[in-house]
Amino acid sequence: MADKPKSNPESKTPAPEQAATPPSTEAKGQPAQQRVQVKLDDSKAIACYANFCRVTGTPEEIILDFGLNPQPFGAPTEPVCVSQRIITNLYTAKRMLHALQLTVQRHEAAFGVLETDVQKRVLRTARPQASS
């Protein structure tokens, strides 16, 4: 059983509780399981920024490399320094994919569609407005 989370005096915001949803068995005629609240201790977590992600894997796991691309436009001439690597199984990767999809959908519903094509974003903001 996990220890009770410790408070982090350096943290400016309290650690949110993460809700884990077990698979539903409702479709098989059994009642759905209740959500479980998982308490987190993020006192040893290290935050870093990444503008680069590479996904590779094996038949058993997914490998996510995160790093900082010093030249985010065009093909980088300098190597991208990978600073964090996450290795996880495919079940966790699928749950992470679902959580990320929901998060992006909520963001886009509140703030508008995120354009991932940099060229379209540059053209949209650089185009002079036609005067009438």
VEXBALO-250223 format. One record per residue (C-alpha): residue number from 1; y, z negated, x negated; residue in three letters. Coordinates in pm, whole numbers, plus 32768, in hexadecimal, padded with zeros to 4 digits. Each point is the difference from the previous one (the first is absolute). Layout:
! VEXBALO-250223
R  pos  py  pz  px  code
R  NUM  Y  Z  X  ALA;
...
//
This chain:
! VEXBALO-250223
R  pos  py  pz  px  code
R  1  8000  8000  8000  MET;
R  2  815C  8054  7F7D  ALA;
R  3  80EC  7EF0  7F8C  ASP;
R  4  813B  7FB8  80C3  LYS;
R  5  811A  80E1  7F83  PRO;
R  6  80F3  7F5D  7F12  LYS;
R  7  8172  802A  8033  SER;
R  8  80B1  80D5  7F02  ASN;
R  9  814D  7F65  7F99  PRO;
R  10  8074  814E  7F6C  GLU;
R  11  7FB6  80BE  8141  SER;
R  12  812F  8040  80DC  LYS;
R  13  7F32  8046  8136  THR;
R  14  7ECA  7F50  807B  PRO;
R  15  7EBA  80B9  7FD3  ALA;
R  16  7FA4  80A8  8149  PRO;
R  17  7EAA  7FC8  808F  GLU;
R  18  7F2E  8139  7FFF  GLN;
R  19  7F3A  8051  8137  ALA;
R  20  7EA7  808C  7FBF  ALA;
R  21  7F5B  80AE  8121  THR;
R  22  7E85  8008  7FF5  PRO;
R  23  7F58  8136  808C  PRO;
R  24  7FEF  8000  8179  SER;
R  25  7EAA  7FFB  80A1  THR;
R  26  808A  8037  815D  GLU;
R  27  7F77  8163  8012  ALA;
R  28  7E9F  7F7C  7FD0  LYS;
R  29  8017  7F1D  812F  GLY;
R  30  8055  7EC7  7F3A  GLN;
R  31  8150  7F4E  8018  PRO;
R  32  8104  805A  7EF9  ALA;
R  33  8033  7F00  7EEC  GLN;
R  34  8148  7F41  7FE9  GLN;
R  35  80FF  803E  7EEC  ARG;
R  36  7FE0  7F1B  7ED6  VAL;
R  37  8136  7F7B  7F51  GLN;
R  38  7FD7  8013  7E85  VAL;
R  39  80E4  7F1C  7F38  LYS;
R  40  807F  8093  7EBA  LEU;
R  41  8067  7F5C  7EBC  ASP;
R  42  80E8  80FC  7F5A  ASP;
R  43  8087  7F0F  7EFA  SER;
R  44  7F5A  80C9  7EE8  LYS;
R  45  804F  8159  808C  ALA;
R  46  80C8  80E7  7F20  ILE;
R  47  80E2  80FA  80AC  ALA;
R  48  8040  8150  7F5F  CYS;
R  49  809B  8149  806D  TYR;
R  50  7F3F  8147  7FFE  ALA;
R  51  8073  8161  804D  ASN;
R  52  7EB4  8096  7F94  PHE;
R  53  7EA1  7FD1  808A  CYS;
R  54  7EBE  80AA  7F9B  ARG;
R  55  7EC6  7FD9  80D2  VAL;
R  56  7EA9  8039  7F67  THR;
R  57  7EAF  7F71  804C  GLY;
R  58  7E8A  7FF7  7FF8  THR;
R  59  7F04  8008  811E  PRO;
R  60  8020  7E83  8014  GLU;
R  61  816E  7FB6  7FBD  GLU;
R  62  8168  8079  8000  ILE;
R  63  80E2  7FDE  7ED1  ILE;
R  64  8179  7FF4  803A  LEU;
R  65  80E0  801E  7ECD  ASP;
R  66  816F  7FA5  8030  PHE;
R  67  8113  8045  7F07  GLY;
R  68  8162  8066  7FBB  LEU;
R  69  804A  8172  7FD6  ASN;
R  70  813C  8015  7F2B  PRO;
R  71  8037  8167  8075  GLN;
R  72  7FB7  8003  8177  PRO;
R  73  807E  8166  8038  PHE;
R  74  7F2F  8120  7F7E  GLY;
R  75  7EDD  7FDF  7F10  ALA;
R  76  802B  7ECE  7F20  PRO;
R  77  8023  804B  7E8E  THR;
R  78  7FC5  7E94  7FA3  GLU;
R  79  7EBC  7F4A  8052  PRO;
R  80  8001  7F2F  813E  VAL;
R  81  7FC4  7E97  7F9E  CYS;
R  82  7EF7  7F6B  80E7  VAL;
R  83  804C  7E8E  8023  SER;
R  84  7F17  7F98  811B  GLN;
R  85  7EA0  8069  805E  ARG;
R  86  7F55  7F99  8143  ILE;
R  87  7E8A  803A  8021  ILE;
R  88  7F72  7FC5  8159  THR;
R  89  7ED7  805F  80D5  ASN;
R  90  801A  8112  8104  LEU;
R  91  7FF8  7F0D  8126  TYR;
R  92  8134  7F49  7F81  THR;
R  93  80A5  814E  7FAD  ALA;
R  94  7FCC  8074  8167  LYS;
R  95  8096  7EBD  8089  ARG;
R  96  8126  8029  7F10  MET;
R  97  8030  8169  8074  LEU;
R  98  800D  7F8D  816A  HIS;
R  99  80FA  7EE9  7FAF  ALA;
R  100  80DF  80F1  7F3D  LEU;
R  101  7FF3  8104  8119  GLN;
R  102  806C  7EFD  8101  LEU;
R  103  8118  7F84  7F1D  THR;
R  104  808B  815F  7FC4  VAL;
R  105  7FE5  8055  8174  GLN;
R  106  80C9  7ECA  805C  ARG;
R  107  8107  8050  7EF7  HIS;
R  108  8022  8168  8076  GLU;
R  109  8019  7F91  816B  ALA;
R  110  8123  7F1C  7FA2  ALA;
R  111  80B2  80D2  7EF7  PHE;
R  112  7F8C  8169  801F  GLY;
R  113  7F01  80DC  7F54  VAL;
R  114  7FD3  7FD6  7E89  LEU;
R  115  800F  8155  7F56  GLU;
R  116  7F14  7FF8  7ED6  THR;
R  117  8060  815B  7F80  ASP;
R  118  8119  7FBA  7F0A  VAL;
R  119  8080  8167  8010  GLN;
R  120  8034  7FE7  8179  LYS;
R  121  80B9  7EB5  7FD7  ARG;
R  122  80E1  8091  7EEF  VAL;
R  123  804E  8139  80CA  LEU;
R  124  804D  7F35  8137  ARG;
R  125  80FE  7F1F  7F51  THR;
R  126  8095  8109  7F16  ALA;
R  127  8048  8105  810D  ARG;
R  128  8174  800F  8051  PRO;
R  129  8054  7FD7  816E  GLN;
R  130  807F  8141  80A4  ALA;
R  131  815A  7FD2  8092  SER;
R  132  8042  8094  8156  SER;
//
